[in-house]
Amino acid sequence: MRRFDVALTLLGLILTAVACGPGDRVPNLDDRGYALAGHDDLVTLDGRLVPRVIRPDASLRLCLETRIGEDVSEWSARLAFENETGVEPLPVSRVSGGSVCFERVLPPALDEGRAVLSLQVVDAYDGAVVLSDRLTLLIDRDNPVAAAVRAEYRDAIRKLGRVSTGDYVDEMTGVSRRAREAELPLLAASADAIAAYALRRDGSEASRATAGRLLRSPGPWFGHPLAAPRTADWHYERGALAQAQGPSGPNRLPEAWLHFSEADRQYSRVASPKGINAATKRAEILRRRGKGEDAVDLIDRALSRCADCEPIQRSFARNSQAFMIAADPSSTSERLERARSALRQAIAELPEEAQPLERVNLLVNQGLLDARAGVVDEQLLALAVEVLERGVASDVERARELRPWVPLARGVAALVRGDPAGARRHCASIAATEPRVVAARAACLAEAWSEGGEIDRAWAAIAEALEIHQVGEEAATRALPRRDHDIRLAAWIALERGDPEQAWELLESLDRVTAEPPSFRNGAERKELLSALRTLHRPAGLSAQALRDAQMDDVRRQLTDSAESPEFRDGGDDDSRPKLRYGLLRDELVILRRHSFERVSVLRRTPVDAAELQAWTREIEIALQQGVLDDPAWRELAGRFGPLLVPPPSALSPRIELIAHGILQRVPFAALPLGDGWLGDRTQVAHVVASIPRSRSTEGGHSVFVTDPTGDLYAAARSRAVYQRLFPQARQLGRSEAKVEALLAAVPGARWLHLDAHAEPDLAYPGLSRFRLADADVFVEEILAVGNKLELVNLSGCRTGAQRISAGGGRFGMGGAFAGQGVPHVVATRADVRDELVADFNEHLYTTLSAGGDVPTAYSAGLKHVSRRHPAVRWGALILLTPSAARGDTL
């Protein structure tokens, strides 16, 4: 870092070069942040962990963490051992996420014992030294004990699947014990992880418990930069173990998500191709949570940084992604075509002789994608059967799992061809008991019967699929493929049977899958955990951060376990306001209406071109993000499908609540044209967030306004003056006063919370989203833990209510995290918003509230004001969110 004497500031503006002062220091490893891979293990020398090299052909990979916007294109590294001469600078070998790596094969003649590696990284662009440091290694190539243990380990790996689980675990844990005795902690941890993998595959509850014990204490190396690959492996196996939790246990998907996320991060630190496996696991959890688009995009990003992945790894990721796209009823034609192309590439890359049955998996999914795109390729399905027959001997169990999907793909293809009789023939021929196959077979038959006008038979068939998809509390954790498709199909069949009440309840069941699971922690224990989580998230040196990272995972796991709690209950649907539920069911745009104590009625069923409607919602979303259309241009765009979404005049009460499914969540309903004005002029519009209703007291007293804690928000001073004038008794936390401790002390008993701060969302679990305050980040969980009386939360920053489309009624990002936990009213933004627009809106919102108006009225007043001064494409991003009122089990 260059330092300039204050007295020479003016001179420094004139001079083109300034010499470095004596206080300058070149960054070292700890300053930059680093990770190391390629060494065999770790050993303690002089109280510090150092790399231990046993193999004669070891190749070290040094990876440095980079900063946003940093140009690494001309970086080079000189990695030289003492007394080495003529060592040429190395170019960048790999780039992965936020890391850049350099690789050096160790010289075979390197002497046994300590060796010191000099590290220097230079940016050739300007000659700046990026890093300079020394790293001590232990060269231990002639150690016969270590070599023998490594040989035992390699021999044991080859026995996986060839001996009984008990015998295999005994042998591998024996290797682990001898590795510890030989001071090979990473090898011991790897042996434990493989033994845990074998136990997890065994599938019994007792085996999973034993696997958990094996993975309980990773060791003092855990989280150290020299052990990033093994730390990643440990997190991956812990995540897989949590994901494999039996359906009778608690919801451990949040725990699995955190472990897979950390595994992905640690793999990325050393540019390991194994990172794509962790990313694919994370994507599967997102899909289960009803966030299919995020899941697909996550795999895209993982593939983009996977140049060194093996073909089997890339094909596995592409196959998982293709299956998600094929099963998602909201997939666009562009996404379907891109997935088809990627899957063809994966089929071409995967050697047929290496993984014949995985090739069948690819071929069948290719057939399913082709059918979704309106293409029938019988030759491809015939090839799948041929490969299947050839590969049976290699894995009988895997062949049994794959065989039913071939006639299923043929059944789907028959439906695309308009041949329901052929679809029934193919799907009825499937004999299987595995739940995924049974559900897919039943849905295929239901669709075939409905195409032929046999609605009662179609209902009987889809009921079988529903029984598998929805099993009480397991709905959110099972989340079998095509669940969303099957429930929407069932809702359409229910309408055809003249039962809109059943259609409503079916769509409502998707809301519960999307809902944020509650934490079972409460009272003093919950406060203690949240306090620990906040402390652990503060910056720390590398030595302390390794321990904190391990502790943080355990705290987060406890905070996100889901179970029954007296804090949460099913709320009665006693609200007199009408609720409208929107869904695209097959090729119909459907609007259902419910009043309390009234049956559900069908407001509108309109045949539409699903592809055109989907393209339109995407145009709407892009227009909101860009915010450049004037009102005439917006009216023209919104007018294409907007009239079908505006409720009929008979349903336009003063206040309505909307539940939109899938692609319709992109639509800013309040900004839809209605006559010379907008829908928001005629009614107060609130979006219902998928939630688990929470018992709350909303009789709070004071208000809390947090504004501009990081000091970089343009209109903060103007807004703060308004808040102080309207609410002189409110607790104002601005700039340096907006610290975590101050906020958490102010929120208890508060009625309103205004939070204008930068945020970092969590894709899968909004309760783990964070807001940046003056001293540290504060988690949504922390605020909710003390904000039991909040009536209004106003998240006044950009994209605080932004979301990707989901199967259920919507989550709406960070805003949805508050509404999803029972806060009655949340104001958020679905796009980037201009400071002057937000300042105008908030001034009228709070002016109305200070005069005694309720929140929906104040929100509507703010919208009406800004609609006269700003174009609809901008103020349409302002949304009001409210939690759902669950009506108990619906299936």
N, C-alpha and C positions, 0 to 999 in steps of 0.2 A: 504494500500500500504506500503510495507516495505521500509525503508530508510536506507542507509548505509553511514557512514562517509567516505569521499573521502580518508582520510588518512589511512583507514583500508581496502582499496580495496584488496590489496594483501593478507592480512590476511583472508578476507572474502572468497577468493578462496580456502582456506585450511580448514577452519572451516566447520563443517557439520550443525551448527545451529547458528543463529545470533539473539540476542534479539532485540525486537522492540524498537525504540527510542521514546523519549517523544513526538515527533511530529506525531506519528501514530494516525489515526482516523478511527474508524469503519464506513463503509458506511451506510448512512441512506436512507430513501425512495427516496428523490430527487436525490441522487447520483446514485442509482440503476435504477430508472425508474420503475413506478408501475401503477397499475390500481386496482379498487375495484368494486365488484359487490355483489348483495344480499341485500343491504340496500334499504329502501323504497324511500328515497328522500335525498335532501340536505338542509342545513340551514346555515345561517351565524352566527358564534359565534366569538366575538373578532376580527371581520374583516376578518375571514377566513371561507371558505366553509368546513363544516364537515358533515359526514354521519348522516342521521336521520333515526331512526328505529322505525317503528310503529307496525309491525306485531309481535305477541308473538313468532312465530316459525322461525324468521329470521336466515339465515345462510350466514355469510360473506365469500366471496371468494377473497383472496388477491393474486394478480398475479404480478410477478416480471419479468422485461425484462432481458433476458439472453444474453450473448455474444457468438459470433461464436466460436464453439469448446469447450464451457464450459460444463463440466460433472456435471449433476444435479442428477445423479442416487442415491446419498447418502445424498441429502439435506433433512433437516427436519426443521420444524418451531414450535416454542413455542409461541402461541398466548394466552396471559393471561390478564385478567382484574385485576385491583388493588384489593389486599387482597385475590385473588384466590390462592388456594394451590393445589398441586398435579396435575397440568395441564401437561399432557403428550405431548411430541413432536409429531407433525403431519407429516405424510409422504406426498410426492408430490401427489396431487389428480388429476391434469390434466396438460397436456403439449399441448400447442397450438402455432404453429409457433415459434416465438421468446420469448414466455412467459412460465413460470412455475407457477402453482397455488397451494394454500393451502386453505382448507375450514374448518370453525369452526362454529358450531351451537351455537348461543348465549344462555347463561344460562337464563332460564325463570324467575328466581328470581332477575335478574339484576335491581338495583334500577333505578327509573325514574330520568331524568336529565342527567348531564354530566357523561360520563364514559370514562376512559382512558384505551386503549388497548395497552399492551406492545408487541412489535414484535421483535422476534429474530430468524434469520435463520442461521443454522449452517451446514457446510459440514462435515459429520461424517468421511469422508476419512482422513482428516488431522486436524479436529477440528477447522478449520478457521471459523470465524464469517462472514457470507456473508452480513448480514444486522442487524442493531439494531436501533429501533426507537420506538416512542410512537405516538398513533393516538387517537384523541379525537372524541367521538361520542355523539349524543344526543339521549337518550332513551325516547321515547314519546308514549308509548303504551296505555296510558289512555286518549289520546286526543280525545274527542268525535267528534269535528269538522272534524279533519283529517280522522277519521274512517268513518264518514258519507260521505265525498267526495269520499273516495276510494270505498265505497259501490255504490254510484251513478255511478262511472266510470265502475265498473264491470257490473252493470245492463245495462248501455248504450251499452257496447260492445256486449251483447247478442242480441241487437236489429238490428245489422248490417245486411242489406239485407231483413229485415222484415218490414221496414217502408220506406217512400219516402226519397230520398236523401236530400231534403231540410229540412225535419223534423229531420232527423238523424243528419245533420250537426249543426242545431240549438241546439239540445240537447247536442251534444258532445262539442261544443264551450262554452256552458253554464257550463259544467263540468270544462272545462279549466279555465274559469274565476273564478269559486269558488275555484279551486285548487290554483290559484295564491293568492287569498285572504287568504287562509289557509297556505300560505308559503310552498306550495308543487310544486316547479318549474318543477321538472322532470315529475310529474304526469300531470301537465298542458301541457308540451311539448308532452307527449304521447297522450293526448286527441286531441291536434291539429294535430298530425301526422295521427291519425286514421280518423279524419274528412277530412283531405287532401286525404287520401286513398279513402274514399267514393266518394269524388268529382272527383278524377281521374278515378274511375270506371265508373262514369256517362258519361264520354267521350266527353262532349261538350267543346268548346274552353273557354266559360265563366266559366265553372266549374274548368278547369285547371288553369285559371287566379286566381280564388278565392283560390284554393289550394296553388298556389305560394305565395299569400299574407299571408296565415296562416303559411307558413314555412319560411318566410323572416327573422325573427329575433329570433334565438333560445334562446338567453339570456346569462347572464354573466357566467353561469355554463358551457357553450359550450366548449368542448375540455379539460375540467379538468379531471385529472386521476380518480376522484371519480364519474365521469359521463360518462365513456367510453361507457357503453351499450346504454344510451340514445343518446349520440353523434352519435353512429353508426346508431341507428334508424332514426335519422334526416337525415343523409347522404343517407341512403337507400331510404327514401321516396323522397328526392330531386332528386336522380338519377332516380327513377321510373317516376317521373313527367317529367323530361327532356326526358326520353326515350319515353314517351307517346306524345311528341310534334307532332302536326298534320303535315302531309306531305307538307302543304303549307307554313310552317314556316321555320326558319333557321335550319341548321343541328346541333342539340343539343346532338348528340351522344358523342362528346368529353366531354361535361359537365356531361353527365350520367356516362361515364367511370370514371371520376375523383371522382364523389360522391360514386359510388359503390366500387371503390378501397379503399377509405378512410373508408367506412363502413366495408369492409372486414378487414382492418387493426385494427379498433377499436374493432370489434367483437373478433378478434384473441387475442387482448390484455387481454381479460377476459375469453378466452376459451369458448365463447358463441357458441352453435350449430347453431345460426342464421347466422353465418358467411358463411355457405354453400349456403344460399340463395343469398347473395351478390356475392359470387364467381360464382354462376351459371348465374347471370345477367351479370357479366363481360365476362363470356365465350360466352354468346349470342352476345355481342357487337363484340368480336373478330371474331366470325363466320360471322357476317355481314360485317366485314372488310376484308373478304376473308382469314382469318387465322384460318382455321378449326383445324389444328393440335394443335396449341397453345390453342385453346378453349377446346379441349378434354383433354389435359394435365392439364389445370388449374382445371378442375373438378376433375380429378384424385387426385391432391394434396389436394383439399378441402375435398374429401371423406376420405383421409388418416388421416386427423386430426379431423374427425367427429365421434368419437366413441360414444359420448353422444347424437348424433342427433336422433330425432324421426324417425321411419320407413318412415313416409310420406315425411320427408325432404330428406332422402337418396334416396327414390324412385323417387322424383321429380328431383333430380340432375342426377341420373342414366338415367332417362327417357329423359331428355334434352340432355345428352351426347349421348345416343343411337340414338336419332333422328338426331343429327349432324353427327354421323358416317354413318348412313344409307343414308343421303343425300349427303355425300361427295364422289364424284367419285374417289378420290385418296385414299380412305381408304384401308389399306392393309388387307389381309385375316386374319392375326394375330389380327389386331385391331377389325375387324368384329367379330371374334370368342370371343374375350375378352368382347366385348360389349354384345354379346348374353348371355354369362355366367353371366355378372353382372346384366343384365335385368331379367334373370330368378330368380336370387337371390332377386331382388327387388320385383318381383311378389310374391315370397314365403313369404317375410317379411311383406308385406302390408296386414293388415287384410281386408278381402273381405267386411265385413259388415261396415267397417269404411269409406271407400272411393270407392264405387263400380264403379263410372264413371272414376276415376283416374286409377282404375284397367283395365278398357277398354283401356285407353290410353296406358298403359304398354303392354297389350296384342297385340294391333295393331302394336305398334312399334316393338315388338318382331317378329311379322309376317313379317314386312318390312325388318328387319335385317336377318331373316331366308331366305327370298327370295334373298337378296343380296349375301348370302353365298351359294346359290344353293339348299336350303332346303325348301320344301313346307309342311306346317303344317296346314291342313284344320281343324283339331280338335281344334287347338288353336284359329283360327279365328271364328269357330262356338261357342267356349266358350265366345269370345268377344261379339258376338251377343246376347248370352244368358244373360250375365251380363248387357249388355246395356239395354235390355228389362226390366230387374228387377230394374235397377237404374233410369229409366226415371222419375219416380215420384219425386225423390229427387232434381233434377235440370234439368228441361226441356231444358233450353238454352244450358247447357253443353252437354247434350245428342244430341241435334241438331248439335252441332259443331263436335262431335265425329263420328256420324253415317256414313258420307261419306267415312271415312278412311278405313272402313272394306272392301267394294268392291274395293277400290283402292289397298289395300294390296293383295286382291285376283287377281287383274289385274296384279300387279307386279309378283306375284307368277306364273301366267300363262305365262308371258314372259320368266321367268326362265325355265319353263318346255318346252319351244319351241312351245307354243300354242298361236300365235298372234290373232287368231280368238276369243279364250276365253278371252284374255286380252281386246280386243275391246268390247266384250259383257259386261264384268264386269265394265270397266271404262265408257262406254257410258251410263250405268244405273245410274250414279251419277248425282243427281240433286242438285246443290248447287250454291250459288252466292258468297260465301266467297272467296277472291282472292287466298289464299293458295290452296284451294281445286280445284278451277277452273284451276289454273296453273298446278297442279299435274295431273288432269284428262286429260288436253290437251296434256301434255308430254307423258302420258301413251298411249294415242291414236296415237300420232306421232310415238312413238317407235314401236307400234304394226303394223301400216301401213307400216313403213319402213322395218320391218322384212318380210312383205309380198310382198315387191317390189313395193308398191304403193307410190312412192316418192312424187308426187304432192300432194296427200292427206296427206302424212306425213308433208309436208311443211305447208299446210293450218292449220293443227292441232297445230304444234309447234309455228306458228305465233301468235296464240291466247295466248299461254304461254308467249311469248316474250313481247307481249303488256302489260301483267300484271307485268312482271319482270322489264321492263325498261320504266320508265315514266319520261323522262327528267331529271331534277335535283334530282329526288327522288331515283335514282338507288342505291346510296350508303346507304341511310337510310332505304329503304324498305327491300331489301335483303331477300326476301322470301326463305324458305327452298327449296332446289334442284335447286336454280337459276343457280349455276355453272354447274350442270349436264345438265340442259335444254339448256343452251347456247352452251355447247359443242356438244350436240346432234343436235342442229340447225345448227352448223357449219359443222358437218359431212353431214347432209342432203343437205346443200347448195353445198357441193362438189359433192355429188351424182347428183345434178341438173346441174352440170357443171358451178357453179358460185363461183370461188375461191375468187373473190372480196368481195362477201357477207360473206363468211366464215372468211376472214380476219377481216372485220368490226365487226362481231359478237364476235370474240375473243378479238378484241381491246376494246370492250365495257366492258370486265372484267377488263381491266387495270384501267379504271376510278373508278371502285368500290374499287380497292386496293390503289388508289392514296391518298396521304396525302392531306387533305382539307386545303386550304389556310386560313390564318387569315384575317379577314376583317379590322383589325386595321392597321393604318399606320401613318406616320409622327410623330409629337410630342406626340400624344396620345399613340402610340405604344411604343415609347421609354420610356415614363413614366411607362407604365405597365410592361415592361420588367425589368426596374430598380427596380420596387417594387417587382417583382417576385424574383429577385436575392437577394434583401435584406431580404425578408421573409424566404429564404431558409437557411440563415446562422444559426448556432447553437444558441440556446437561453435557458435560464432557463425555468423550467416548467411553471411558472406563465405567462411569456411572450409568450411562445410557443403556448399555447392554443389560444390566440388571433391571433397569426401569422398564425396558421393552418387555422383558419376560413377565414382570409384575403386572404391567398394563393389560396384557392379554388375559391374565387370570381375572383381573377386576372387570374387564369388559364382558368376559364370559358370564360372570355372575350377574352383571347388570342386564344382560340380554336374554338370559334363560326365561322361558315363558311358562307360567303355571297359574293356577287359580289364585286369586287374591281378593281380600275384602275391599280393596280399593276400586275394583272394577266390577261391573255388573251389566246385565242386559237392560238397556233402557226401554221404557215403554214408548210406543209411537203415539204420544199424546199431544203432538203439536198440530194445531189446527191449520197450519199453512199447507197448501197443496204441494205435492212433490211430483216432479215430472222425471221419468226415466227414459233416456234415449238409447237406442241400440240399432246397429246394422245387423239384421238377422237375415241370413242368406242374401237375397237381392232386394230386401225391403228396408226402408228407413221407418222405424217404429217408434212412436211416442206413447208411453203409458202414463196414466195419471192416478194418483192415490190421494184421497182425503182421509183424515182420521175417521175411524168408524164407518168408512165407506169401502165398498169393494173397488178393486182396480178396474178402470175403464180404458179402452183404447181410444186415444185422441186422434191418432193418424197412423195409417199404414200406406206407405207410398213406394211403389216399385221404382228402383233406381239402378243405375249402372254402378256397381260397387267400385270398379276401377276408377271411374270418373269422380265419384265422391271422394275417394281416397286421394286422388291427385289434387282435388280442390282443397281439402283440408291441409295438405302439405303446402300449397300456395298461400293459404291463410297464415300458416305458421311462419313461413318465410317473410311474408309481408309484415307481420308483427315484429319480427326480429330486426328487420331493416328500418321500419318506421318512417318511410319516405312518401307513401301514397297520400294524396290529398283526399278530401271527403268524396268528391265525385268518382275518383278512381277506386276508392274503397267500396263505395256503393255498387259499382259495376262488378267488382270481384265478389263481394259478399252476396250479391243478388242472385248468383247462379243457383245456389242451394239454400241460401238463407231463408227464403219464404217457406221452405219445407220444415225448417227448424223452429221458426217463430210459432209459439202456441196459438191455436185458434182464439178468436176474441172471447169465446165463452170461458176459456181457461186463464185469461189474463187477470188474475187477482192482484191486489196491491203488492203482494210479496210471494215469490215462488222459490222453491229450491230445486236445483237441477242435479241429476245424476247421469253423467254421460259415460258411455262405454267405448273403449277402443279409440278409433281415429277421431271420434266426435269430441274427445277431450281437447283437441287442438282449437276448437271453435270458441271465440270470445262472444258468448251469447249476448251480453249486455250491449255490445257494439253492433249487433245485427240490425240492418235497416228495417224500420217499421213506419210506413207512411213517410212524412217529411222528417221524422226524427229517428229514434233508435229504441230498441226494446228496453234499454235501461231507463228511458224516459217514462215508460208506461208501468214498469213494475220493478221492485227491488229484487235483483237476481243474486242468489247465493249458490255456490257450487258445494255439493255435499261430498265430504272426504270419507273414503273408506276408513272405518274406525271401529275400535272396540270401546263402546261408550263407558265413560268413567263417572262415578259418583263425585260430583263437585259442588262446592258451595260457591256461588258467584256473588257473595255479599261482601266483597272486598271494599276497601276504603280508598287509599291514596293511589296516585298514578306515578309511574316511573318512566322517564324519558331518557334514553341513551342515544346520544348523537355524536357522530364523528369521533370515535375513540382513537382512530389512527391519524386524524388531522389532515385528511386528503379529500374531503367531500365538499363540493363547490358551494352548495346552498345551505350548508349546515348553520351558519351564523344567522341567516334570515329565519330559518325554521325555529331555531332555539329561542329567538326573541318572541316568536308567536306563542310557543308553548309556555314560556315564562309569563307572558301577558295574560293568557287565557287561564292558566292553572298556576298561580303564584305559590300554592302550597305543595305542588308536586315535587317529587325528588328528581332533580335534573343532574344527570351524569354525562358530562361532556368532556372530550379530549382526555387529559391525564386523569380525570376523576373517574372515568369509565373503566374501572378495574374489576376483575372477577369477584374479589371479596366484597367490594362495594355493591355490585349488582345483586349478588346472592343474598346480601343482607337487606337490600331494598325490596326485593320481590315478595317475600312473605307478607300476606295480607293485602297485596296490591290488587286493584281492580283492573287497571289498564297497564299495559307495557308497550312502549314505543321503542323499537330496536332498529337503529340505523347504523349497521356495521357490515363490513365485509364478511363473507361466510364461505365455508367449505362443506359442501353437502356430502353425505354418504349415500351411495346409490341404493344399497339394499335396505339399510336400516336408518331411516331419517332421524331417529332419536340419538344417533351417534354423530349427526351433523354438528359443526362447530361454528361459532361466531368469534371473530378476532376482536379482542378488546385491547385496552392500552397496555396491559402487562402480559396477557396470555390469552389462550383460547378458552371459551366457555362452551360446554356441550349442552345441546337441547335437553338432554336428560337431567342435567344439573338444574336448569331453570324450571323444568316441569316438577322436579322433586320438591321445590319450595313454593311453586306458584299454584297452589291448590285453589285459589280464589279468583284466578284470572278470568275476566269476562271478555276482554279484547286484547289481542296481540297484534300490533301493527309492524310488519316487517317491511321497512320502507326502502330497502335497497333494490338493486337490479336482480331480476330472475329469482326472487325468493319464493315464488310459487311456480317456477318452471318445472315441467315434468315431461318425461317421455310417455307415450301412450301405454296404458295397462289394461288388463282384462277387466278388472273391477271398476268401481265407480271413480277411481282416481286417487292419487296420493299427493300431488301438487307440491313436491319437493319439501323444502324446509317449512313452508307455511302449513303443508299437510301434516308435518310432524307434530305441530301444536294442536291443530284441529283433530288429528287422529287420536290424540290422547285426551280429548274432551273439552278443549277450550272452545266456548260457544261461538266466538267470532274471531276470525283471523283475516287481516287484510294483507295481501301479498301481490307480487308482480310476476307475470308469466313471461316477461321479456326484459331487455334492457330499457330503462326509462330515463327520461331527461330530468335533470334536477329541478328546472323551473316547473315542469308538469307536476312532479311529486310535491313540491312546495305548495303550489296552488291547491292541489287536492287535499293535502293534509290540513291546510289552514281552514278550509271549509268543513272538512270532516270534524275537526276539533271544535270549531265554532258552533256547529250544530250540537255536538255532545255537551259543550259547556252551557248551552241553553236548555238542556234537559232532554234532547232527542235520544232515541235508542240507536244502537250501532247500525242496523240496516238502513234506517232513515238517514243517518249521518253519512254513511257510505254513498247512498243514492244522491244526496245533496252534493257531495264532493264530485261525483261523476257528472252530474248535470252542469255544475260550474265549469269544469275543465272541458266539457264537450262544446262549450261556446267559445273557448279560447285555443283549443288544441285539436288536431285532427283525430278522428276516431281510431285510426291505426295505432296511435300512441296511447290514448287513454284506455283503449280496449285491453291493454295489458294489466290493468288494475282489477283484481278480483277479490271477492269476498268469499271466504270459506267457512263452512260450518260442519260439525261432526254429524255422522248418521245416528239415527235412533234405531238400534237393532230390535228386531221383533222376535228374537229367539231362533231356534233351529228351524230351517226351512226345508230341509231334505232329510 
